[in-house]
Structures are given as C-alpha cells and as structure tokens.
Amino acid sequence: MSEELPAQALPVRIVFWQSALFMQKVKRRSEWNVKKHRKKLIAAVIIILVLIVAVPVGIIIGGKIFTAQEKVVRTDWTMEVGETVDKNEEYEIEYAQAPVGDNLMALQLVPMDIEEEGFTYYDAGVQERLEGALEGMKGSRQWTATEPLAILNPYGTASNGLYLYFETDRKTQVTYTIHVEDDSIPDYTAAAMDASGENYTKVHEFQMIGLVPGKTNEVTMTIAGSWGKVRQTVKFSVDMPEPQSGYSTLLETTDGESAEELSDGLYAMMRVNGYLGYGFFFDNDGVMRYEMVLEGYGLDRILFYDNDIITCASAGKLVRINSLGQVEQIYQLDGYSLHHDIGFGQDGELLALAEENGAETVEDRVLSIDVESGQVTELIDFTEAMEEYFDMTRPIAATDPMFWQVGEWDWIHLNSLQYMEEDDSLIVSSRETSTIIKMEHIHGDMQLSWLAGDERFWEDTPYADYCLKQEGDFVPQYGQHCVEYLRAGEEAGVYDLVMYNNNYWGLSSRDFELDVADTVGTDLYDGGGNDSQVYIYRIDENAGTYSLESSFDVPYSSIVSNASLYGEQNHWIVNSGVSMVFGEYDAQGTLIREYAYECTMQNYRTIKYDFTGFWFA
C-alpha cells in the first residue's frame, strides 16, 4: 500500500500532472507542425523542380508548335457548294450550282475524291481533270455575254475568283465595275486580261478579280471595241461566300501627311501568321479583292514568268499558275522546306532559300530549280561556304532572344536573296548576324566576296578582312530583312541596295556580347521608342566601303518585314510585321496611307503588284 500524500500536496501534484500533459501536447503539436511544414516544404520543392523541368519543356513544345505550323499541309479542301446538277465520269468531276445567288447561273467543279486522304488541288492529275471538265463545258453550247459560262474558283486555288467564258460577234475588250451596298467599300473597276493574251478578241476567257467576299456584288460589264465604242453592257449580281480563311475583308486605314495619290495595284499580304495557307490581296481602300487558297505555308514572293506567276503553294512546293488560277507546273522540293524568299537566277533558273529536312541546322541552304524541267539542285550550303564561322555557333537555348526556336541550330538565318548577273553572284541577308553577305561565282568556283554590317561582330572571326568599311557617321543595320538591288552607280562595282532595317539587335546562336547604340531596339515587341527604317546603302566594291545614302523611319518591327520600291511614282511599300501595319510612302519617305491588320504575332511580307498582263489588261 502506498503512502498517502498530505492533503495540501494534492493540488501541486495535479498542477504538475496537468503541466506535464500540456507540455506533452505541445511537443506532439510541435512535432505535427514540423511534419506538416516538412510536407509543405517537400511539396513546394517538388513543385519547383517540376516547374524547372516543365517550363523549359513547355517552351520547347510551344516553340516547336509555333515553328512547325509553317510546314503543315492542308487536309480539308471541302467548300460550300450547292446542288449537284451533273457529273463528268471521265474526269471524276461533279458540276454543282455555286452558292452565288439566282441572278447569275454559276457552277463549281467538285472533284469526286475531294474528301479522300491526301487530296490536294496542287496536284498535276487533279488540275488536268479540272481542265478536261472545263473544256467539256466550254464546248457544250454557245455561251454569250448575257448567258456566260461562269464557274466559281474552277481550279481550287482561290475562294472568290469568278471564271467567265463567252463569245462576241466582233473583237472586243471587257471592262467591269463592281459595286456593293456598303459606304465603306468604293466601286472597283478593272479591264479584264483575256487568257489568250490578246486585248481584243471574239472569244473571251478570264478570271474576274475584285469580287468582295461575304457581299452581294453588283457587276456591270462593258464590252467595247478597239475604238472605244460600247457594243454591249451586261449587268448581274453575285452573292460571294465569306472568305474561306475567315479573315477580315476590310482593313483599317489611316491617311498620312503626303498628298500624293496612291499607285495602282493590289497589296499582296504574304504569310499572315494565324492564317497560313492563304494569300490576301487588298486594294487601295483596304478591301479584300482576292483570297488565294494554298496547300499550306504562305506566299514568300510572286515572280512573273511569261504570262504566269510562280510562287509558294506550301513549304515543300513551288507552283506556276496562269491567270485563270490553273496550276500549270509543280516544283516539288523533296527533302527541303522553303523559308523566306525566292527569286530568279540565271536564265531559266529559280533560286530559293531553303533548309534540308532532318538536318541539324536550319535556314542556311540555297536551291537552284530549273523552271522548265523542275529539276532541283542544292546550290549553296552555308555550313560549308562559311564553315569557320559555323563552327563558332551553337543551337538556340530557351534563354535566347529567339526562344521559340529552342533546340534549332539557326546560326545564320538567311531571309532574302538577290542574284547579280554581272559576276554570277548572290547577295543574301543574314538576320542572325545582322550582316549582308555577297557570294560570287555561285555556279562555278564560288567564294565569299564581302560582308556588310557592324564590323565588331566579325573582329574575332576568320572573316574580319571580308568586311566592307563603314563610310560616314550612322548606325549600321541590325536584324535587316528584304535586301534588294535598287540601282547601278556611276561605275562598275558601285551600286545601291535597299533594305528594311529592323533596327533590332538580338543574337541566339553564339555567346557574344555587343554594345549597340541607344537608338537600336533590343526587345522583340517594344522598340523602347525606337523606330525601324528603310535604308539605302551605297556599295563601293572598288573602295571596299558601304555608306548610307538615305533613310526614313517606319513603325518598329524587330523581325520579319520588308520595304520595296514600286511603280513609276517610285513609291515605297513597307510592311512592319510586328507592329501589324503596312503602308505606302512617297518617294521622299512620307506616308500616304497606312493599313492595320490582324494576325498572330506578325505578317511576314507585303508587296504591291499591278498584275498588268496577268489579271488586268
């Protein structure tokens, strides 16, 4: 039996016991809190580690998705069609009534295999079938101006091109005016260029350009003889379908300070991000007059060859197209993908900037394509032509300015080409090095001729002695695009080049620091108050110098963009892709009119063409 405690000691023992119990609870809670915080800490560390891994992976995936979109090929060619009215079993073509209203009986030619996997309008066999079906319709009856053979988009290469075929008793020419009931859209008048190439003919066959998508177009056709006498006037209306792309048919315009009239022609918007696989053509009032439907990618440039145009149908395909929209020749670039520019080389030769599919490097090859045979040859591999500099570079990292290209070895990034026949040379623009490069004797014993740009970039390389010396006090170009030959100088070896000077410095493929002037932008989206410019350089190969002849400011665009001299008025057509505007400027560089557009990140290039002798007489 234990000894009993005194009565006065009992509360002390109880208090001690309670205190011990409290301390035990505190200890347990403390241990629980430590465990809780430890779990939170571990969870936080795990989250941080996941983010450390996930963010770069996300950047890589996002970058790959962004860059890969240019190589995507269209798989859906279906379109809105009306009721099938007939079939041509020989050519496997259905004749459907086009959904353009009741005032004009218009047809659509629908290939029976249009929904099959792998179908494309940019296929020689498909084009031959469409031509055969069309020829059958032409010979099926006598077509007149009041009852013409009318076919919407007969060859599948445009959404709002209207093919017309009819005969007249005398040789005449067709002009037309298009009117829509919309005060923001002025009337559009043009003289149709006949497919025969003749201005006056009894058999009329042409593609009517200018019908506004999504609108009821009231058309007045005037048929007149060579002396101007009107032989016939025909009126009809066409309810054009909405643009296949969904793109806006009316751009926002702002007039500039120049009082000069705009030049004639259509602005061709090329490679509009978010709307790849289309080319858009706008008039001076910012109204869409033609929507070209491509296999993918977008137009880099339009070249005129005989009575046809040559342009890009997809990243792996160039095409030759006539005025009716028919694809007459396909240049398949097996193993290569296009990027940035095409142009003519020697007689009968196309030159194209490209990259080899699956190669460790990108955007560093030049292809030679025979216009007639279609034979494709790799002409220049810059990893070999400038091997010593290539060896100093590396693939792009997620922390580099061009982070969306992470993992790609974009070490030179060629973005324009210009052939010089005099010495069989090629001038290319390298955005990544902010340098203009001339290679001479490209079809023979090719060698580097000169480099033009910030000489400091090349000081610690084997190419320092190739740099032209800057003559005069000016900030050289950075990140330039669209370098083009402008005019000859006073003597051989002296000439002018024009370019869009992005005025943006960013390097992603080499560990090199360069201090640039405060007037040079270093941000992709914000120029920090700085502008881009149109630059005209005087190249003097004899003296080994380059100088700035003239320049004018344009809206800032860190990447993409172009500046091209156009027309007899010597106007400038300038696209500032990241600012999402293009404009026409007078010869002095004063803005006449600016056009704002929508896109994802940027539109690559906008060039104006008059299309005389192609669509218009």
C-alpha positions as CSV (number, residue, x, y, z in Angstrom):
1,M,0.0,0.0,0.0
2,S,1.5,3.3,-1.0
3,E,2.0,6.1,1.4
4,E,-0.8,8.8,1.2
5,L,0.2,12.4,0.4
6,P,-0.7,15.2,2.5
7,A,-3.9,17.0,1.5
8,Q,-2.0,20.3,0.7
9,A,0.3,18.4,-1.7
10,L,-2.5,17.1,-3.9
11,P,-3.2,20.3,-5.9
12,V,0.5,20.6,-6.5
13,R,0.7,17.1,-7.9
14,I,-2.4,17.8,-10.0
15,V,-0.9,21.0,-11.4
16,F,2.3,19.2,-12.2
17,W,0.4,16.4,-13.9
18,Q,-1.6,19.0,-15.9
19,S,1.6,20.9,-16.8
20,A,3.3,17.7,-18.0
21,L,0.2,16.8,-20.0
22,F,0.2,20.2,-21.6
23,M,3.9,20.0,-22.4
24,Q,3.3,16.6,-24.0
25,K,0.5,18.1,-26.1
26,V,2.7,21.0,-27.1
27,K,5.5,18.6,-28.0
28,R,3.2,16.5,-30.1
29,R,1.7,19.5,-31.8
30,S,5.1,20.9,-32.5
31,E,6.2,17.6,-34.0
32,W,3.0,17.6,-36.1
33,N,3.6,21.1,-37.3
34,V,7.1,20.3,-38.2
35,K,5.9,17.3,-40.1
36,K,3.2,19.4,-41.7
37,H,5.7,22.1,-42.7
38,R,8.1,19.5,-43.8
39,K,5.4,18.1,-46.1
40,K,4.6,21.6,-47.4
41,L,8.3,22.2,-47.9
42,I,8.8,18.9,-49.8
43,A,5.7,19.7,-51.9
44,A,7.0,23.1,-52.6
45,V,10.4,21.7,-53.6
46,I,8.7,19.1,-55.8
47,I,6.5,21.9,-57.5
48,I,9.6,24.0,-58.1
49,L,11.5,21.0,-59.5
50,V,8.5,20.2,-61.7
51,L,8.4,23.8,-62.9
52,I,12.1,23.9,-63.5
53,V,11.6,20.9,-65.8
54,A,8.1,21.8,-67.1
55,V,8.8,25.4,-68.1
56,P,11.6,24.7,-70.5
57,V,9.7,21.7,-71.8
58,G,6.7,23.9,-72.3
59,I,8.8,26.4,-74.1
60,I,10.3,23.7,-76.3
61,I,6.9,22.3,-77.1
62,G,5.3,25.7,-77.6
63,G,8.3,26.7,-79.8
64,K,8.1,23.6,-81.9
65,I,4.3,24.0,-82.4
66,F,4.9,27.7,-83.4
67,T,7.7,27.0,-85.9
68,A,6.1,23.7,-87.2
69,Q,2.9,25.5,-88.3
70,E,4.7,26.7,-91.5
71,K,5.2,23.1,-92.6
72,V,1.6,22.0,-92.0
73,V,-0.2,20.8,-95.2
74,R,-3.9,21.4,-95.7
75,T,-6.0,18.3,-95.3
76,D,-9.5,19.7,-95.7
77,W,-10.4,21.1,-99.1
78,T,-14.2,20.9,-98.8
79,M,-16.2,24.0,-99.5
80,E,-19.7,25.3,-99.6
81,V,-21.4,24.0,-102.7
82,G,-24.9,24.0,-104.0
83,E,-26.9,21.2,-105.5
84,T,-25.2,18.8,-107.9
85,V,-26.5,19.3,-111.4
86,D,-24.4,17.0,-113.5
87,K,-21.3,14.7,-113.4
88,N,-18.4,14.0,-115.7
89,E,-17.5,10.4,-115.1
90,E,-14.4,10.6,-117.4
91,Y,-12.7,13.2,-115.3
92,E,-14.4,12.3,-112.0
93,I,-15.8,15.8,-111.6
94,E,-19.2,16.9,-110.3
95,Y,-20.8,20.1,-111.5
96,A,-22.5,21.8,-108.6
97,Q,-24.5,25.0,-108.6
98,A,-22.4,27.7,-106.9
99,P,-24.0,29.5,-103.9
100,V,-23.8,32.9,-105.5
101,G,-27.5,33.8,-105.9
102,D,-30.1,33.4,-108.6
103,N,-29.1,36.3,-110.8
104,L,-26.1,34.5,-112.4
105,M,-26.1,30.8,-113.1
106,A,-22.6,29.9,-111.9
107,L,-21.2,26.4,-111.4
108,Q,-18.5,24.8,-109.2
109,L,-16.3,21.9,-110.3
110,V,-16.0,19.5,-107.4
111,P,-13.5,16.6,-107.7
112,M,-15.2,13.4,-106.5
113,D,-12.2,12.5,-104.4
114,I,-12.0,15.9,-102.6
115,E,-12.7,14.3,-99.2
116,E,-10.1,11.4,-99.6
117,E,-6.9,11.4,-97.6
118,G,-4.0,13.1,-99.4
119,F,-6.2,15.1,-101.8
120,T,-4.8,18.5,-102.9
121,Y,-5.7,20.9,-105.7
122,Y,-1.9,21.4,-106.1
123,D,-1.6,18.1,-107.9
124,A,-1.0,17.8,-111.7
125,G,-3.5,15.0,-112.1
126,V,-6.3,16.9,-110.3
127,Q,-5.6,20.0,-112.4
128,E,-5.7,18.0,-115.7
129,R,-9.1,16.6,-114.7
130,L,-10.5,20.1,-113.9
131,E,-9.2,21.4,-117.2
132,G,-10.8,18.5,-119.0
133,A,-14.1,19.0,-117.4
134,L,-14.0,22.7,-118.1
135,E,-13.1,22.2,-121.7
136,G,-16.1,19.9,-122.0
137,M,-18.4,22.7,-120.6
138,K,-16.9,25.3,-123.0
139,G,-17.9,23.1,-126.0
140,S,-21.3,22.1,-124.7
141,R,-23.2,25.1,-126.1
142,Q,-22.9,28.7,-127.4
143,W,-22.1,30.9,-124.5
144,T,-22.9,34.6,-124.7
145,A,-22.2,37.7,-122.5
146,T,-25.7,37.6,-121.2
147,E,-25.5,33.9,-120.5
148,P,-21.8,33.1,-120.0
149,L,-20.2,30.0,-118.7
150,A,-19.5,31.1,-115.1
151,I,-17.5,29.0,-112.7
152,L,-16.5,29.9,-109.1
153,N,-12.9,29.0,-108.4
154,P,-12.6,26.5,-111.2
155,Y,-9.1,25.3,-110.2
156,G,-9.4,25.4,-106.4
157,T,-6.6,27.9,-106.0
158,A,-8.8,30.9,-104.8
159,S,-12.1,31.3,-103.0
160,N,-13.5,34.4,-104.8
161,G,-12.2,34.2,-108.4
162,L,-15.0,34.0,-110.9
163,Y,-14.2,32.4,-114.2
164,L,-16.1,33.7,-117.2
165,Y,-16.3,32.4,-120.8
166,F,-18.4,33.7,-123.7
167,E,-18.2,34.8,-127.3
168,T,-18.9,38.1,-129.1
169,D,-19.5,38.8,-132.8
170,R,-16.6,41.3,-133.0
171,K,-13.3,41.7,-131.3
172,T,-13.9,43.5,-128.1
173,Q,-12.4,44.0,-124.7
174,V,-14.2,43.6,-121.3
175,T,-14.1,46.1,-118.5
176,Y,-16.1,45.7,-115.4
177,T,-17.2,47.7,-112.3
178,I,-18.1,46.0,-109.0
179,H,-20.4,47.8,-106.6
180,V,-21.6,46.7,-103.1
181,E,-24.1,48.4,-100.9
182,D,-21.6,49.5,-98.3
183,D,-20.4,53.1,-97.9
184,S,-17.0,51.9,-96.7
185,I,-16.3,50.0,-99.9
186,P,-15.9,52.1,-103.0
187,D,-16.6,50.8,-106.5
188,Y,-13.9,48.8,-108.2
189,T,-13.2,49.0,-111.9
190,A,-10.8,46.9,-114.0
191,A,-10.1,45.8,-117.6
192,A,-10.0,42.0,-117.8
193,M,-6.9,40.4,-119.3
194,D,-8.0,37.6,-121.6
195,A,-6.4,34.2,-121.2
196,S,-5.3,34.4,-124.8
197,G,-3.0,37.3,-124.1
198,E,-4.9,39.5,-126.6
199,N,-6.5,42.7,-125.6
200,Y,-9.4,42.4,-128.1
201,T,-10.9,39.1,-129.0
202,K,-14.1,37.4,-130.0
203,V,-13.6,34.5,-127.6
204,H,-13.5,35.9,-124.0
205,E,-12.0,33.8,-121.2
206,F,-10.8,35.4,-118.0
207,Q,-10.9,35.4,-114.2
208,M,-12.9,38.3,-112.7
209,I,-10.8,39.7,-109.9
210,G,-12.3,42.1,-107.3
211,L,-15.5,40.4,-106.0
212,V,-15.8,41.2,-102.3
213,P,-16.3,38.0,-100.1
214,G,-19.4,38.0,-98.0
215,K,-21.1,40.7,-100.0
216,T,-23.7,41.0,-102.8
217,N,-21.6,42.3,-105.7
218,E,-23.4,44.2,-108.4
219,V,-21.4,43.8,-111.6
220,T,-21.6,45.9,-114.7
221,M,-19.6,44.5,-117.7
222,T,-18.8,46.9,-120.5
223,I,-17.9,45.3,-123.8
224,A,-16.2,47.7,-126.2
225,G,-14.3,47.7,-129.5
226,S,-10.8,49.0,-130.1
227,W,-12.1,52.4,-131.0
228,G,-13.9,52.7,-127.7
229,K,-17.4,52.1,-129.0
230,V,-19.5,50.2,-126.4
231,R,-21.0,47.1,-128.1
232,Q,-22.8,45.7,-125.1
233,T,-23.4,46.3,-121.4
234,V,-24.3,43.4,-119.2
235,K,-25.4,43.6,-115.5
236,F,-25.6,40.8,-112.9
237,S,-25.2,40.3,-109.2
238,V,-23.1,37.8,-107.3
239,D,-23.5,36.8,-103.7
240,M,-19.9,35.9,-102.8
241,P,-19.3,33.4,-100.0
242,E,-17.4,34.6,-96.9
243,P,-13.6,34.3,-97.0
244,Q,-12.6,30.7,-96.7
245,S,-10.0,31.8,-94.2
246,G,-12.3,33.8,-92.1
247,Y,-10.0,36.8,-92.5
248,S,-11.4,40.4,-92.4
249,T,-12.4,41.8,-95.8
250,L,-11.8,45.4,-94.8
251,L,-8.6,46.8,-93.2
252,E,-8.4,49.9,-91.0
253,T,-6.8,52.7,-93.0
254,T,-5.1,55.9,-91.8
255,D,-4.0,58.7,-94.2
256,G,-0.6,60.1,-93.8
257,E,0.8,63.6,-94.5
258,S,1.7,63.0,-98.1
259,A,-0.8,64.5,-100.6
260,E,0.3,62.1,-103.4
261,E,-2.1,59.7,-105.0
262,L,-1.7,56.0,-104.2
263,S,-0.3,53.9,-107.0
264,D,-2.5,51.4,-108.9
265,G,-2.3,47.8,-107.9
266,L,-3.1,45.3,-105.2
267,Y,-1.2,44.7,-101.9
268,A,-0.3,41.1,-101.5
269,M,-0.1,40.1,-97.9
270,M,2.2,37.1,-97.5
271,R,2.4,34.6,-94.7
272,V,0.0,36.1,-92.3
273,N,0.5,34.2,-89.0
274,G,-2.7,32.6,-87.8
275,Y,-3.9,32.4,-91.4
276,L,-1.2,30.3,-93.1
277,G,-2.3,28.5,-96.2
278,Y,-3.7,31.7,-97.7
279,G,-2.6,34.8,-99.6
280,F,-4.6,38.0,-99.3
281,F,-4.9,40.8,-101.9
282,F,-6.2,44.2,-100.9
283,D,-6.9,47.3,-102.9
284,N,-6.0,50.9,-102.1
285,D,-9.1,51.2,-99.9
286,G,-8.2,48.2,-97.8
287,V,-10.8,46.0,-99.4
288,M,-10.1,42.3,-100.0
289,R,-10.3,41.6,-103.7
290,Y,-8.8,38.2,-103.9
291,E,-8.2,35.3,-101.5
292,M,-5.7,32.7,-102.7
293,V,-6.1,29.3,-101.2
294,L,-2.8,27.4,-100.8
295,E,-1.8,24.0,-99.7
296,G,0.0,25.5,-96.6
297,Y,2.7,27.9,-95.7
298,G,2.2,31.3,-97.5
299,L,3.4,33.4,-100.3
300,D,7.1,34.5,-99.9
301,R,7.1,36.4,-103.1
302,I,5.3,36.4,-106.5
303,L,7.5,36.1,-109.6
304,F,6.2,36.8,-113.1
305,Y,7.3,34.3,-115.8
306,D,6.0,34.6,-119.4
307,N,2.2,35.0,-118.8
308,D,2.2,33.1,-115.5
309,I,3.2,33.6,-111.9
310,I,5.5,31.5,-109.8
311,T,5.0,31.3,-106.0
312,C,4.9,29.1,-103.0
313,A,2.0,26.6,-102.6
314,S,3.4,25.0,-99.4
315,A,6.7,24.8,-97.6
316,G,7.7,21.9,-99.9
317,K,6.2,23.0,-103.2
318,L,6.6,25.9,-105.7
319,V,4.0,26.3,-108.4
320,R,3.5,28.0,-111.7
321,I,-0.1,29.4,-112.1
322,N,-1.8,31.0,-115.0
323,S,-4.3,33.9,-114.9
324,L,-7.3,31.6,-114.6
325,G,-5.9,30.1,-111.4
326,Q,-4.8,26.9,-113.1
327,V,-1.6,25.2,-111.8
328,E,0.5,24.6,-114.9
329,Q,3.6,23.3,-113.2
330,I,4.6,22.0,-109.8
331,Y,8.1,22.1,-108.4
332,Q,8.3,19.5,-105.7
333,L,11.2,20.2,-103.3
334,D,11.7,16.7,-102.0
335,G,13.8,16.7,-98.9
336,Y,13.7,20.5,-98.4
337,S,11.5,23.2,-97.0
338,L,11.1,26.7,-98.2
339,H,11.7,29.7,-96.0
340,H,11.7,33.5,-96.6
341,D,12.4,34.1,-100.2
342,I,12.5,33.1,-103.9
343,G,13.9,34.8,-106.9
344,F,15.3,34.4,-110.4
345,G,18.9,33.4,-111.0
346,Q,20.4,32.7,-114.4
347,D,18.1,32.4,-117.4
348,G,15.5,29.7,-116.7
349,E,16.6,29.3,-113.1
350,L,14.7,29.8,-109.9
351,L,16.6,30.4,-106.6
352,A,15.0,29.6,-103.3
353,L,16.1,29.9,-99.7
354,A,15.5,26.5,-98.0
355,E,16.6,24.1,-95.3
356,E,17.2,20.4,-95.5
357,N,14.6,18.4,-93.7
358,G,16.1,16.5,-90.8
359,A,19.5,18.3,-90.9
360,E,21.0,19.6,-87.7
361,T,20.9,23.2,-89.0
362,V,18.1,25.3,-90.4
363,E,17.6,28.2,-92.9
364,D,21.1,28.0,-94.4
365,R,20.7,26.5,-97.9
366,V,20.1,27.9,-101.4
367,L,18.3,25.8,-104.0
368,S,18.5,26.0,-107.8
369,I,15.4,25.0,-109.7
370,D,15.1,24.7,-113.5
371,V,11.9,26.5,-114.5
372,E,11.1,24.2,-117.4
373,S,12.2,20.8,-116.2
374,G,11.6,21.3,-112.5
375,Q,14.9,19.7,-111.5
376,V,16.0,20.8,-108.0
377,T,19.7,21.1,-107.0
378,E,21.3,22.3,-103.8
379,L,23.4,25.2,-104.9
380,I,24.9,26.5,-101.6
381,D,25.2,25.0,-98.2
382,F,26.4,27.9,-96.0
383,T,27.7,25.5,-93.3
384,E,30.3,24.7,-95.9
385,A,30.6,28.1,-97.5
386,M,31.2,29.8,-94.1
387,E,32.3,26.7,-92.2
388,E,34.8,28.6,-89.9
389,Y,32.1,30.8,-88.6
390,F,29.5,28.0,-88.4
391,D,32.0,26.2,-86.1
392,M,31.7,29.1,-83.6
393,T,27.9,28.8,-83.2
394,R,25.5,26.6,-81.3
395,P,21.8,25.7,-81.2
396,I,19.3,28.2,-79.7
397,A,18.6,28.0,-75.9
398,A,15.4,28.8,-74.1
399,T,17.0,31.9,-72.6
400,D,18.0,33.3,-76.0
401,P,16.0,36.1,-77.8
402,M,14.6,33.7,-80.3
403,F,13.5,31.3,-77.6
404,W,10.6,29.8,-79.6
405,Q,13.2,28.2,-81.8
406,V,14.8,26.4,-78.8
407,G,16.9,23.5,-79.9
408,E,17.2,24.6,-83.5
409,W,20.6,25.5,-84.9
410,D,19.6,28.7,-86.6
411,W,23.1,30.1,-86.9
412,I,22.8,32.4,-89.9
413,H,19.1,32.7,-90.7
414,L,19.0,33.8,-94.3
415,N,15.9,35.8,-95.1
416,S,16.3,37.3,-98.6
417,L,18.2,36.7,-101.8
418,Q,19.2,38.9,-104.8
419,Y,21.0,37.5,-107.8
420,M,23.6,39.7,-109.6
421,E,24.1,38.6,-113.2
422,E,27.3,40.7,-113.8
423,D,29.5,38.5,-111.7
424,D,27.2,35.5,-111.2
425,S,26.9,36.5,-107.5
426,L,24.2,36.2,-104.8
427,I,23.5,38.8,-102.1
428,V,21.8,37.3,-99.1
429,S,20.6,38.9,-95.9
430,S,21.5,37.2,-92.7
431,R,19.3,38.3,-89.8
432,E,21.1,36.3,-87.1
433,T,24.4,38.0,-87.8
434,S,22.9,41.4,-88.8
435,T,25.0,41.1,-91.9
436,I,24.6,41.4,-95.7
437,I,26.7,38.7,-97.5
438,K,27.8,38.6,-101.1
439,M,28.9,35.3,-102.6
440,E,30.4,35.5,-106.1
441,H,30.7,33.0,-109.0
442,I,28.0,30.8,-107.4
443,H,27.7,28.5,-110.4
444,G,31.4,28.0,-110.6
445,D,34.3,28.5,-108.2
446,M,32.2,30.1,-105.5
447,Q,33.9,32.3,-102.9
448,L,32.9,34.9,-100.3
449,S,33.1,38.4,-101.7
450,W,32.2,40.8,-98.8
451,L,30.3,41.3,-95.6
452,A,28.4,44.5,-94.7
453,G,27.3,45.3,-91.2
454,D,28.7,46.1,-87.8
455,E,32.4,45.2,-88.2
456,R,32.8,44.5,-84.5
457,F,30.7,41.3,-84.9
458,W,33.4,39.8,-87.1
459,E,36.5,41.1,-85.3
460,D,37.3,37.8,-83.6
461,T,36.5,35.6,-86.5
462,P,38.4,34.5,-89.6
463,Y,36.2,36.8,-91.7
464,A,37.2,40.2,-90.4
465,D,39.1,41.0,-93.6
466,Y,36.0,40.5,-95.7
467,C,34.1,43.3,-94.0
468,L,33.4,46.4,-96.0
469,K,34.4,49.6,-94.2
470,Q,31.6,51.8,-93.0
471,E,32.0,55.2,-94.6
472,G,30.2,58.0,-92.7
473,D,28.6,58.5,-89.3
474,F,25.5,56.4,-89.0
475,V,24.2,53.4,-87.0
476,P,24.5,50.3,-89.2
477,Q,21.6,47.9,-89.8
478,Y,20.6,45.3,-87.3
479,G,18.3,42.3,-88.0
480,Q,17.7,43.5,-91.5
481,H,15.2,42.0,-94.0
482,C,14.4,42.1,-97.7
483,V,17.7,43.3,-99.1
484,E,17.2,44.2,-102.8
485,Y,19.2,45.7,-105.6
486,L,18.0,49.2,-106.3
487,R,20.1,50.8,-109.0
488,A,23.6,50.9,-110.5
489,G,26.1,53.6,-109.6
490,E,28.5,55.6,-111.7
491,E,30.9,52.8,-112.4
492,A,31.2,49.0,-112.3
493,G,31.3,47.7,-108.8
494,V,29.2,50.6,-107.4
495,Y,25.5,50.2,-106.8
496,D,22.7,50.8,-104.3
497,L,20.9,48.3,-102.1
498,V,17.6,48.9,-100.3
499,M,16.5,47.0,-97.1
500,Y,14.1,47.1,-94.2
501,N,16.4,47.9,-91.3
502,N,14.6,46.3,-88.4
503,N,17.0,48.1,-86.1
504,Y,16.8,45.2,-83.7
505,W,19.8,43.5,-82.1
506,G,19.4,40.0,-80.8
507,L,21.8,37.0,-81.1
508,S,20.7,33.5,-80.2
509,S,23.3,31.2,-81.7
510,R,26.7,32.5,-80.4
511,D,28.0,33.5,-77.0
512,F,28.9,37.1,-77.9
513,E,28.1,40.4,-76.4
514,L,27.8,43.6,-78.5
515,D,27.1,47.1,-77.1
516,V,24.7,48.8,-79.5
517,A,23.5,52.4,-79.7
518,D,20.5,53.5,-77.6
519,T,18.6,54.1,-80.8
520,V,18.7,50.3,-81.5
521,G,15.9,48.1,-80.2
522,T,16.7,45.0,-78.1
523,D,13.1,43.9,-77.3
524,L,11.0,41.7,-79.6
525,Y,7.8,43.6,-79.1
526,D,8.7,47.0,-77.8
527,G,11.2,49.2,-79.6
528,G,11.6,51.4,-76.5
529,G,10.5,54.4,-78.5
530,N,12.9,53.5,-81.4
531,D,11.8,53.0,-85.0
532,S,12.8,50.7,-87.8
533,Q,14.0,52.3,-91.0
534,V,14.1,51.9,-94.7
535,Y,17.9,52.1,-95.5
536,I,19.5,52.7,-98.9
537,Y,23.2,51.7,-98.9
538,R,25.8,52.7,-101.5
539,I,28.1,49.7,-102.0
540,D,31.5,50.5,-103.4
541,E,33.3,47.3,-104.0
542,N,36.3,49.1,-105.6
543,A,36.9,51.1,-102.4
544,G,35.7,48.3,-100.1
545,T,33.2,50.6,-98.4
546,Y,29.5,51.0,-97.8
547,S,27.6,54.2,-96.9
548,L,24.1,55.3,-96.0
549,E,22.7,57.2,-99.0
550,S,19.3,57.9,-97.4
551,S,16.8,56.6,-94.9
552,F,13.4,57.2,-93.3
553,D,11.7,55.9,-90.2
554,V,8.9,53.4,-90.2
555,P,7.0,51.6,-87.4
556,Y,9.2,49.3,-85.4
557,S,9.3,45.6,-86.2
558,S,12.0,43.5,-84.5
559,I,11.7,40.7,-87.0
560,V,10.1,39.9,-90.4
561,S,9.0,42.9,-92.6
562,N,10.0,44.4,-96.0
563,A,10.5,47.6,-98.0
564,S,10.2,47.6,-101.8
565,L,10.3,50.4,-104.4
566,Y,7.2,50.2,-106.6
567,G,5.8,51.8,-109.7
568,E,6.6,54.8,-111.9
569,Q,5.9,57.1,-109.0
570,N,8.8,55.4,-107.1
571,H,6.6,54.8,-104.0
572,W,7.7,52.7,-101.1
573,I,5.6,49.7,-100.0
574,V,6.6,49.0,-96.4
575,N,5.4,46.2,-94.1
576,S,6.2,46.4,-90.4
577,G,5.1,42.9,-89.4
578,V,5.3,43.0,-85.6
579,S,3.5,46.4,-85.5
580,M,0.9,44.8,-87.7
581,V,0.7,47.6,-90.3
582,F,1.8,48.2,-93.9
583,G,1.9,51.4,-95.7
584,E,2.6,53.2,-99.0
585,Y,5.1,56.1,-98.8
586,D,6.0,58.6,-101.5
587,A,9.5,58.9,-103.0
588,Q,10.7,61.1,-100.1
589,G,9.5,58.6,-97.5
590,T,6.4,60.4,-96.3
591,L,3.4,58.2,-95.6
592,I,0.5,58.3,-98.0
593,R,-1.7,55.7,-96.3
594,E,-1.3,53.1,-93.6
595,Y,-3.2,49.8,-93.3
596,A,-3.7,48.0,-89.9
597,Y,-4.3,44.2,-89.9
598,E,-4.8,41.3,-87.6
599,C,-2.5,38.3,-87.2
600,T,-0.8,36.1,-84.7
601,M,2.5,37.9,-83.8
602,Q,3.3,39.1,-87.4
603,N,2.7,39.2,-91.1
604,Y,5.9,38.4,-93.0
605,R,5.8,40.5,-96.1
606,T,3.5,42.8,-98.1
607,I,4.4,43.6,-101.7
608,K,2.3,45.6,-104.3
609,Y,1.8,44.3,-107.8
610,D,-0.2,45.8,-110.6
611,F,-0.9,42.4,-112.3
612,T,-1.0,44.1,-115.7
613,G,-0.8,41.5,-118.4
614,F,-1.9,38.8,-116.0
615,W,-5.2,39.6,-114.5
616,F,-5.7,43.1,-115.9
617,A,-5.3,44.5,-119.4
